[in-house]
Amino acid sequence: MAMAKEVKVTVQYWGNIARIVPQREESLLLPAETTFRTVLNNLADRYEGVREMLFTIHGSLLLHVRVNFNDQSVKDSVKGLDTPIEEDGLLEIFVVSPMCGG
């Protein structure tokens, strides 16, 4: 079976990130095998403040950020953010306020 040349990804923004991205949802047509890291970096390049909201200075996701693809955590996959996107689907980006406590 031939691999798809493009994948359609619907991105939904939840929590704090929804305050700075101009829409709650958008559709992206991406080359097949694009990684989640590439998608998030492209979004960070397009929307001011997103990079600081998602990533540490070393490029890891901040602890209070959750990225799901088709109801599965991207962080839990073997390659994490470097996992290629091989099928159409829903990418959900959740950013909650970091919890403080004592």
Buried (B, 14 or more C-beta within 10 A) or exposed (E): EEEBEEBEBEBBBBBBBBEEBEEEEBEBEBEEEBBBBBBBBBBBEEBEEBBEBBBEEEEEBEEBBBBBBEEEEBBEEEEBBEBEBEEBBEBBBBBEEEEEEE
